[in-house]
Amino acid sequence: MELREYWKIIRRSLWLILLIPIVTSFVAYYYAHKTTKPVYQATATLLTTASASSQSGPGPTTLFGILTSQAFDQDVIKEFPSLLLSPSEIASLIQPATSGSLIYITSVGPNEPYAASVANAVAQTFVDQGSAFGLPSATVINPASPTAPATIKSSKKTVIMAGVIGLILALGIAFMREYLDLRIKTETDMSRFLNIPVLGTVQEYKIRQKKSGKSKRKIG
């Protein structure tokens, strides 16, 4: 089949090829926003006496390893038993970061107070028990706020993937319809079904009757 024939098939089913990706993208967008729950973030800021990125203090990787270790998070639970979390759960909720002498401890949660309480608990444990883990002394200068804004994961990738899948599905349906259609519509169809060459074609003309321009005279 030539490229021109493919283009003809696409043109004949163009409405279908455009409709299915639009419908699948809309359904994916609606489903993603209907089922995705908002996630809240809260960040507590600490000021250390030594730069967390210098040789006198732990680097970002070391800091992350200490704050997410089972031993450190076990101390968080002992100091704040009201969290009702396991060490592994605390480790999965926090994300520490450094910038000079500042340390940011970010926590996520299903609501604002939950995220703020975890971030503040880890920050306070850093201040109280940090020396036992080789961490520099620090002070909480900005506790996590319980009014953190919600963040919703982007559904752009889901919508794009649904559109691509819908387009592939629409093209498959269009070519399947053409394959199952046994009607003879072109010279190529004639040659393929009858297995004989086409010598020529006769165009269809509509003959229009010309109206006489002469007006009839009344005889009186």
Helices and strands as residue ranges (DSSP letters): H 3-12, H 14-35, E 39-48, H 60-67, H 70-79, G 81-83, H 87-93, E 94-99, E 102-109, H 112-129, G 130-133, E 138-142, E 150-151, H 156-180, H 187-194
